[in-house]
Amino acid sequence: MYKDKIVELDELAEIISKLKEQNKRVILSHGVFDLLHVGHIRHFNAAKKLGDILVTTVTPDRYVNKGPHRPAFEENLRAESIAALDPVDYVSINKWPTAIETIKLLKPDIYVKGTDYATPSNDVTGGIHLEREAVESVDGELKFTDEITFSSSNLLNRFFSVFSKEANEYIFDFSKQYGSKEIIDYVENIKDLKVLVVGEAIIDEYQYGQSIGKSGKESMIALKYLSREKFAGGTLAIANHVSNFCDNVDLFTLLGEIDSQEDFIDRHLNKKINRLFHYKKNSPTIVKRRFLEESPFRKLLEFYIFNDTKLDPGQSKEVQTHLKKILPGYDVVIVADFGHGMFDKQMIELIAKESKFVGINTQTNAGNMGYNTISKYPRADYICIDEPEIRLESRNKEGDLPNLIKDLSKKLSCNNITITRGIKGCMVYSPKGLAQIPALSGKVLDSMGAGDAFLSITTPLVSIGTPMEIVGFIGNAVGAMAVTIIGNKEPVDKVSLLKYISAIMK
């Protein structure tokens, strides 16, 4: 039966070893194979002609970096579909994100890829170079089949799309105006920027429980405690996001003099981020503790552990002196102002005056009660806030959003503005006009931190002159990935983003 072809990876390694002892020539193919089509069938037939035994490894679901809605078919179904094909002798689900370790474990005589990988520049991950090195290290060779090709992503986008009709139409029109290579080039071009992230460090803590009913004597819900998770949030998360895209990232932030949690922070910051820490007197590092019902995933209550008073004059002067010395040395400054006391008037004016390019988000949250609006900054080269924040700034709850954006642009002399709108996507503005980009997300797991991820990647893009519609498109792709991550458990990965963009534009 064809299902007998499906074996565990370690067992496959033993099978291949015995086959090679019998002088059998073993060919390995590897991929996602999310939607099996005639191009795959011809590829397998051509591959089998290169030797005696054809084995295929399938990328596991958790490593399919083609967007929040992929894979369309889970790993066991993909493996079963391939096993049903006559040319394939064995199928296994891979253990790792790439084929590198798999090649070294299985030691095939030939590692075969489709003709679309024959031009290395077409591979946004750069993985084909590493795969070649891996197969040559086990005395094998890399070969390419030359058969008709189709794109699983293109077929899935056309016939199995999870996007709304509006999003599908937008992506189709956008793809006719811009090619995926052009989009990817903009992302690659921010790599060498020197970036400074400025703002409050926040520890996000999730306390999970299971509802067990109403308290017998009080008007409150009782939960059984299950577990706890902590995440590096605020500017810690922003710096982590940026460091996956830019090689030179410094973080200028405030920790608490009391309970700084510096050991935790050090473990959860990308090692290449240069730490520029100050310690707020008589204060803890900010902790935002959320209490959640684990299933369904639902937030119930939040505690802020912080001292939101402004810095004392002496420490404010110390922070400003440090900032003034370093600000001119950065290509891009990202300000994330959560309104918890770090930024006073003098510090704001210093950043506005000394930064070459500054992108700013002023967040409105329960801790600052709406007092933290963007107009406190006399200058911004890029503003990235959400719709409630611009409405609060303008004191206009129901007014036309495009007019509010234009008014804000005039008020702050800012030519580049993004307004994020949650499930409605985002609206971007430049002197060339306004554009509405629909949301690119499928399932939303946790929206916390999505705006910070959007700010992190779009600010460097704006600084190099990326057209604002492209900025919004990339930002929405980043947001779509961020809402699939619980808390700030991990930053948005560059390779995953590029693969997602390539996939949805096919």
C-alpha positions in Angstrom: 0.0 0.0 0.0 1.3 3.5 -0.9 1.0 4.7 2.7 3.8 2.2 3.6 6.2 4.5 1.7 5.8 7.1 4.5 8.6 6.5 7.1 10.2 8.5 9.9 13.3 10.4 8.9 15.7 8.4 11.0 14.3 5.1 9.6 14.7 6.6 6.1 18.4 7.2 6.8 18.9 3.5 7.7 17.0 2.4 4.6 19.1 4.6 2.3 22.3 3.3 3.9 21.3 -0.3 3.1 20.3 0.7 -0.4 23.6 2.3 -1.1 25.4 -0.8 0.1 23.5 -2.5 -2.7 25.0 0.1 -5.1 21.6 1.8 -5.5 21.8 5.4 -6.7 19.6 7.5 -4.3 17.9 10.8 -5.3 16.5 13.2 -2.8 13.8 15.9 -3.5 12.6 18.3 -0.9 9.9 20.9 -0.6 6.6 22.1 0.8 4.4 20.6 -2.0 1.4 22.4 -0.6 -0.8 21.8 -3.6 0.3 18.8 -5.7 0.0 19.6 -9.4 1.3 18.3 -12.8 4.5 20.3 -12.5 5.4 18.3 -9.4 4.5 15.0 -11.1 6.8 15.8 -14.1 9.5 16.9 -11.6 9.3 13.5 -9.8 9.3 11.5 -13.0 12.4 13.4 -14.3 14.1 13.1 -10.9 13.6 9.3 -10.8 15.4 8.9 -14.2 18.6 10.2 -12.5 19.0 7.1 -10.4 17.4 4.1 -8.8 15.5 5.3 -5.7 13.6 8.5 -5.3 13.0 9.8 -1.7 11.1 13.0 -0.9 11.1 15.0 2.3 8.3 17.4 3.1 8.6 20.6 5.0 6.7 20.3 8.3 3.8 22.6 8.9 5.5 24.7 11.6 8.3 25.7 9.2 6.2 26.6 6.1 7.0 30.3 5.9 4.6 31.3 3.1 2.2 33.4 5.2 -0.2 33.0 8.1 -2.7 30.9 6.0 -0.2 28.4 4.8 0.2 25.5 4.5 -3.3 24.9 3.0 -2.8 21.1 3.5 -1.3 19.8 6.7 2.0 17.8 6.5 0.5 14.3 6.7 -1.8 14.9 3.8 1.0 16.4 1.8 3.2 13.4 2.5 0.3 11.0 1.6 -0.3 12.7 -1.7 3.3 12.4 -2.7 3.5 8.7 -1.6 0.6 7.9 -4.0 2.8 8.8 -7.0 4.6 5.8 -8.7 8.0 7.5 -9.1 8.4 8.1 -5.4 9.8 5.3 -3.4 9.9 6.8 0.1 8.4 9.9 1.8 9.3 11.5 5.1 8.3 14.6 7.0 11.4 16.7 7.7 12.5 17.7 11.3 14.1 21.0 10.4 13.2 24.3 8.7 15.5 23.6 5.7 17.0 20.6 3.8 20.5 21.2 5.0 20.5 18.9 8.0 18.3 16.4 6.1 20.9 16.1 3.2 23.7 15.5 5.8 21.6 12.8 7.5 20.4 11.0 4.4 23.6 11.4 2.2 21.9 11.2 -1.2 23.9 10.7 -4.4 21.8 13.4 -6.0 19.8 16.3 -4.5 17.3 17.5 -7.1 15.5 20.8 -7.4 13.1 22.2 -10.0 14.3 24.5 -12.8 12.9 27.6 -10.9 15.9 27.2 -8.5 18.5 27.0 -11.2 18.9 30.8 -11.1 20.1 31.4 -7.5 18.9 35.0 -7.5 15.3 33.8 -7.7 15.7 32.1 -4.3 14.8 34.8 -1.7 16.1 32.7 1.1 19.5 32.1 -0.3 19.1 28.5 0.7 20.1 26.9 -2.6 23.8 27.9 -2.0 23.7 26.1 1.4 22.0 23.1 0.0 24.6 22.8 -2.7 27.4 23.0 -0.1 25.6 20.3 2.0 25.1 17.8 -0.8 28.7 18.2 -1.9 29.9 17.7 1.7 28.4 14.2 1.5 29.9 13.5 -1.9 26.7 14.1 -3.8 25.7 16.5 -6.5 23.0 19.1 -7.0 20.9 18.7 -10.2 17.9 20.5 -11.7 15.0 19.1 -13.6 13.9 21.0 -16.7 10.1 20.4 -16.7 7.0 22.6 -17.0 6.5 24.6 -13.8 3.5 25.8 -12.0 3.3 27.8 -8.7 1.4 26.1 -5.9 1.1 29.6 -4.3 -0.4 31.0 -7.5 -3.0 28.2 -7.6 -3.8 28.5 -4.0 -4.1 32.3 -4.2 -6.5 32.0 -7.2 -8.7 29.1 -6.1 -8.2 28.6 -2.3 -7.6 32.2 -1.1 -8.3 33.0 2.5 -8.4 36.7 1.8 -11.5 38.8 1.4 -12.7 39.7 -2.1 -11.4 43.3 -1.5 -7.9 42.0 -0.5 -7.7 39.6 -3.5 -8.6 42.4 -5.9 -6.1 44.7 -4.3 -3.3 42.2 -4.4 -4.0 41.5 -8.1 -3.9 45.2 -9.0 -0.9 45.8 -6.8 1.0 42.9 -8.4 0.5 44.4 -11.8 2.0 47.7 -10.7 4.9 46.3 -8.6 6.8 43.0 -9.0 7.7 40.9 -5.9 11.4 41.4 -6.7 11.0 45.2 -6.5 9.3 44.8 -3.1 11.9 42.5 -1.8 14.7 44.8 -3.0 13.3 47.6 -0.8 13.4 45.3 2.2 17.0 44.2 1.4 18.1 47.9 1.0 17.5 48.8 4.6 20.1 46.2 5.8 23.0 48.6 6.2 21.1 51.5 7.9 22.3 52.4 11.4 19.1 52.5 13.6 18.5 53.8 17.1 15.3 52.7 18.9 14.3 55.0 21.7 11.5 54.5 24.2 10.3 52.6 27.3 11.2 48.9 27.9 8.2 46.8 28.8 7.9 43.3 30.1 4.6 41.7 28.9 3.4 39.0 31.2 0.6 36.6 30.4 -1.1 34.7 33.3 -3.2 31.9 32.0 -6.2 30.4 33.7 -9.3 28.2 33.2 -12.6 29.6 34.2 -14.2 27.6 37.0 -17.3 29.8 37.6 -18.5 32.7 39.7 -17.1 33.2 43.2 -19.7 32.0 45.7 -19.4 35.1 47.9 -18.2 37.9 45.5 -19.3 39.2 42.1 -16.3 38.0 40.3 -15.2 35.2 38.0 -12.8 32.6 39.5 -10.1 31.0 37.4 -7.8 28.0 38.1 -4.2 29.1 37.5 -2.5 27.2 34.7 0.7 28.8 33.6 2.7 32.0 33.0 4.7 33.5 30.1 6.9 36.6 29.9 7.8 38.5 26.8 10.2 41.3 25.9 7.8 44.1 24.9 7.8 47.8 24.2 11.1 48.9 22.6 12.6 45.6 23.5 10.3 44.0 20.9 10.8 46.8 18.4 14.6 46.4 18.6 14.3 42.7 18.1 12.1 43.2 15.0 14.4 45.8 13.5 17.5 43.7 14.1 16.2 40.9 11.8 16.3 43.4 9.0 19.0 45.9 9.8 22.5 44.9 10.9 23.3 48.0 13.0 20.7 48.5 15.8 21.1 50.3 19.1 18.5 50.4 21.8 18.2 53.5 24.1 15.8 52.7 26.8 14.8 53.0 30.5 14.8 50.1 32.8 13.9 50.3 36.5 16.4 51.0 39.2 14.2 48.6 41.3 13.6 45.1 39.9 15.3 45.9 36.6 14.8 42.4 35.2 17.9 42.9 33.2 18.9 39.3 33.2 15.6 38.4 31.5 15.9 41.3 29.1 19.5 40.3 28.2 18.4 36.7 27.4 15.5 37.9 25.2 17.2 40.6 23.2 19.0 39.8 19.9 22.7 39.5 20.8 23.7 42.0 18.0 21.6 44.8 19.5 23.8 47.4 21.3 22.3 48.1 24.7 22.2 51.7 25.9 20.4 51.4 29.2 19.5 54.0 31.8 17.8 53.2 35.1 14.8 55.2 36.3 15.2 56.1 39.9 12.7 54.7 42.5 11.0 52.7 39.7 10.7 49.1 38.5 11.1 48.1 34.9 7.6 48.5 33.5 5.5 45.2 33.6 2.1 44.9 32.0 0.5 41.8 33.5 -2.5 40.3 31.6 -4.8 37.7 33.0 -6.2 35.4 30.3 -8.6 32.5 29.9 -6.4 30.0 28.1 -9.2 28.4 26.0 -10.7 30.3 24.3 -7.7 32.7 24.2 -9.2 35.7 25.9 -7.8 38.6 27.9 -9.7 39.4 31.1 -7.8 41.9 33.2 -4.5 43.9 33.1 -2.2 45.3 35.8 0.4 48.0 35.1 3.4 47.8 37.4 5.2 51.1 36.8 6.1 54.5 38.0 4.7 56.9 35.4 6.1 60.1 36.8 8.6 62.1 34.7 12.3 61.7 35.3 13.7 64.0 37.9 15.6 67.0 36.5 19.0 65.6 37.2 18.4 62.2 35.5 16.5 64.0 32.7 19.6 66.0 32.0 21.8 62.9 32.1 19.7 61.1 29.6 19.6 64.2 27.3 23.3 64.6 27.4 23.8 61.0 26.4 21.2 61.3 23.6 22.6 64.5 22.2 26.0 63.0 21.9 24.8 60.0 19.9 21.7 61.0 17.9 23.6 62.5 14.9 25.3 59.2 14.3 22.2 57.3 13.2 20.5 57.1 9.8 17.2 56.4 11.4 15.7 57.0 14.8 12.5 55.1 15.8 10.7 56.7 18.8 8.1 54.5 20.5 6.5 56.7 23.2 4.2 54.7 25.4 3.4 57.7 27.6 4.9 56.3 30.8 7.2 59.2 31.8 10.4 58.8 29.8 9.8 61.7 27.4 9.7 65.2 28.7 9.5 68.4 26.6 13.3 68.9 26.5 14.0 65.4 25.4 11.3 65.6 22.7 12.7 68.8 21.3 16.2 67.3 21.4 15.1 64.2 19.3 13.3 66.5 16.9 16.3 68.7 16.4 19.2 66.2 16.3 17.8 63.3 14.4 18.6 62.9 10.7 15.3 60.9 10.2 12.8 60.2 12.9 9.8 58.0 12.8 7.4 58.3 15.7 4.6 56.4 17.4 2.8 57.9 20.4 0.6 55.2 21.9 -2.6 55.8 23.6 -3.3 53.3 26.3 -4.9 52.9 29.7 -1.7 54.0 31.5 -1.6 57.5 29.9 -5.4 58.0 29.6 -5.3 59.7 26.3 -2.8 62.4 27.2 -0.1 61.0 24.9 -0.8 62.4 21.4 1.5 62.9 18.4 1.3 66.8 18.4 3.6 66.9 21.4 6.4 66.3 18.9 7.3 69.4 16.9 8.8 67.4 14.0 8.5 63.9 12.5 9.7 62.6 9.2 7.3 59.6 9.5 4.2 59.2 11.8 2.8 55.7 12.4 -0.3 55.7 14.7 -3.6 53.9 14.7 -7.0 55.3 13.8 -8.2 55.9 17.4 -5.0 57.8 18.1 -5.4 60.2 15.2 -9.0 60.7 16.1 -8.0 61.5 19.7 -5.3 63.8 18.4 -7.9 65.7 16.2 -10.7 65.4 18.8 -12.8 64.1 15.9 -14.6 60.8 16.5 -16.4 60.4 13.2 -14.8 62.7 10.7 -13.5 61.7 7.3 -10.2 59.9 7.9 -8.4 61.2 4.7 -9.1 64.8 5.8 -7.8 64.1 9.3 -4.6 62.7 7.9 -4.1 65.7 5.6 -4.8 68.1 8.5 -2.2 66.2 10.6 0.3 66.4 7.8 0.0 70.2 7.6 0.0 70.6 11.4 3.3 68.8 11.9 4.8 69.4 8.4 5.1 65.6 8.0 4.9 64.2 4.5 4.8 60.5 5.4 2.0 59.1 7.5 0.5 55.7 8.1 -2.7 55.1 10.0 -3.1 51.4 11.0 -6.7 50.2 11.2 -6.7 46.7 12.5 -8.9 44.4 10.4 -9.4 47.2 7.9 -5.7 47.3 7.1 -4.0 50.7 6.9 -4.1 54.0 5.1 -0.9 55.7 3.9 -0.3 59.3 2.9 2.4 61.1 1.1 2.4 64.2 -1.1 1.6 61.9 -4.0 -1.7 61.0 -2.4 -3.5 58.5 -0.2 -3.8 54.8 -0.5 -5.9 52.3 1.5 -4.3 48.8 1.8 -6.6 46.1 3.1 -5.5 43.7 5.8 -3.5 40.7 4.7 -4.1 38.5 7.7 -6.1 35.3 8.0 -6.6 34.1 11.5 -5.8 36.6 14.3 -4.3 34.8 17.3 -3.1 37.8 19.3 -3.1 41.4 18.1 -0.7 42.7 20.9 2.5 44.0 19.4 1.3 44.0 15.8 1.5 47.9 15.7 5.0 47.9 17.1 6.1 45.3 14.5 4.5 47.5 11.7 6.4 50.6 13.0 9.7 48.7 13.3 9.9 47.7 9.6 8.1 50.6 8.0 10.2 53.3 9.5 13.5 52.3 7.9 11.6 51.7 4.6 10.3 55.3 4.6 13.7 56.6 5.4 15.1 55.2 2.1 12.3 56.7 0.0 10.2 53.6 -0.5 6.8 54.6 -2.1 4.2 54.8 0.7 1.9 52.3 -0.9 4.7 49.7 -0.9 5.4 50.7 2.7 1.8 50.0 3.7 1.7 46.7 1.8 4.9 45.5 3.5 3.6 46.8 6.8 0.4 44.9 6.5 2.3 41.7 5.6 4.4 42.2 8.8 1.2 42.8 10.8 -0.3 39.6 9.3 2.6 37.6 10.6 2.7 39.4 14.0 -0.9 38.6 14.8 -0.1 34.9 14.6 2.5 35.2 17.4 1.4 35.0 21.0 2.6 38.2 22.8 6.1 39.0 21.6 7.3 35.5 21.9 9.4 35.9 18.7 10.2 38.7 16.3 9.0 38.8 12.7 11.6 36.9 10.6 13.0 38.5 7.4 13.1 35.3 5.4 9.5 34.4 6.4 8.4 37.9 5.4 10.1 37.7 2.0 8.6 34.3 1.3 5.2 35.5 2.3 5.3 38.5 0.0 6.6 36.3 -2.8 3.8 33.8 -2.2 0.8 36.2 -2.1 2.0 38.1 -5.2 2.2 35.0 -7.4 
